[in-house]
Amino acid sequence: MNKNKILAACVLSGALMAAPAAHAESYIQGFSNKVSQGLANIAFGFVEIPKNIINISSEQNIFVGMSWGLLRGVGHTVGRTLVGTAELVTSPIPTKEFAAPAYVWDRFSEDSRYFGLHYPGYWTTYGPLDDGE
């Protein structure tokens, strides 16, 4: 009887000690992902300019790509840099990703979306449009 109580206590304490470790590991992983996404979006937000020029040129023509693509690229550069700053500042707080795709070089033919918003008529149809998952 005494051995059963000791065994039960060991199993229960082992289970209780494993649960917080798994939660802390996922928190640290989420924190490091947000920090890396924030730093990458701040540092490489300017890649939105050639990305939009290429995507709009492929969808329309080179003249529209060089004009409208340049304007949209500058807008997305500012947006991605601000979102990167917000991700870096709020990295200790677990939230969903602010930008989809998370990095500018992920799914390059897809337009950037922020906070999960889709604006009909604004996004290009060149490339897949999903929820970033």
C-alpha positions in Angstrom: 0.0 0.0 0.0 2.8 2.4 0.8 4.5 1.7 -2.5 1.3 2.6 -4.4 1.0 5.9 -2.7 4.7 6.8 -3.5 4.1 5.7 -7.1 1.0 7.8 -7.4 2.7 10.8 -5.9 5.6 10.4 -8.4 3.3 10.1 -11.4 1.2 13.1 -10.3 4.2 15.4 -9.5 5.8 14.4 -12.8 2.6 15.3 -14.7 2.3 18.6 -12.9 5.9 19.6 -13.6 5.7 18.7 -17.3 2.7 20.9 -18.1 4.3 24.3 -17.3 7.4 23.4 -19.1 5.5 22.7 -22.3 3.6 26.0 -22.0 6.8 28.0 -21.3 8.4 26.4 -24.4 5.6 27.4 -26.7 5.6 31.0 -25.2 9.4 31.3 -25.8 9.0 30.0 -29.3 6.1 32.5 -30.0 8.2 35.3 -28.5 11.2 34.5 -30.6 9.1 34.3 -33.7 7.5 37.7 -33.1 10.9 39.2 -32.5 12.4 37.8 -35.6 9.4 38.8 -37.7 9.5 42.3 -36.3 13.2 42.7 -37.0 12.9 41.3 -40.5 10.0 43.4 -41.4 11.7 46.6 -40.1 15.0 45.7 -41.9 13.5 44.4 -45.2 10.3 46.3 -45.6 11.7 48.1 -48.6 11.5 44.8 -50.6 7.8 45.5 -50.9 8.6 48.1 -53.7 10.1 45.6 -56.2 7.6 42.9 -55.1 4.6 45.1 -56.0 6.2 46.3 -59.2 6.9 42.7 -60.3 3.4 41.5 -59.3 1.5 44.3 -60.9 3.6 44.2 -64.1 2.9 40.5 -64.4 -0.8 41.1 -63.9 -1.3 44.2 -66.0 1.7 45.6 -68.0 5.0 47.2 -67.3 3.7 50.8 -67.3 1.1 50.1 -64.7 3.6 48.1 -62.7 6.1 51.0 -62.8 3.6 53.6 -61.7 0.9 51.9 -59.6 3.3 49.2 -58.4 5.8 51.8 -57.2 3.1 53.7 -55.3 1.7 50.5 -53.7 5.2 49.3 -52.9 6.0 52.5 -51.0 2.7 52.2 -49.1 3.4 48.6 -48.2 6.9 49.5 -47.3 5.6 52.0 -44.7 2.9 49.5 -43.6 5.3 46.6 -43.2 7.9 48.7 -41.3 5.2 50.0 -38.9 3.8 46.5 -38.4 7.3 45.2 -37.8 7.8 47.9 -35.1 4.5 46.9 -33.6 5.5 43.2 -33.6 8.8 44.0 -31.9 7.1 46.2 -29.2 4.4 43.7 -28.5 6.6 40.6 -28.7 6.1 39.7 -25.0 2.3 39.6 -25.5 1.1 36.4 -27.3 -1.0 37.5 -30.3 -1.7 36.4 -33.9 0.6 37.5 -36.7 0.1 41.1 -37.7 1.2 40.7 -41.4 0.5 37.9 -43.8 2.7 36.6 -45.2 4.9 37.0 -42.1 8.0 37.8 -44.1 8.2 39.9 -47.3 10.0 37.1 -49.1 7.4 34.4 -48.2 4.9 33.7 -51.0 6.4 36.5 -53.1 3.6 36.6 -55.6 1.0 37.3 -52.9 0.0 40.7 -51.7 0.7 41.7 -48.1 -2.2 42.0 -45.8 -2.2 43.4 -42.3 -4.2 42.3 -39.3 -6.1 39.7 -41.5 -8.0 42.3 -43.5 -8.9 41.8 -47.1 -9.9 44.7 -49.2 -11.9 43.7 -52.4 -10.6 45.3 -55.5 -7.4 46.4 -53.8 -5.4 43.2 -53.8 -4.0 41.8 -57.0 -5.2 38.5 -58.3 -1.7 37.4 -59.2 -0.9 34.5 -56.9 -2.8 32.7 -54.2 -4.8 34.6 -51.7 -5.2 32.8 -48.4 -5.3 33.7 -44.7 -1.6 33.3 -44.3 -1.8 29.8 -42.8 
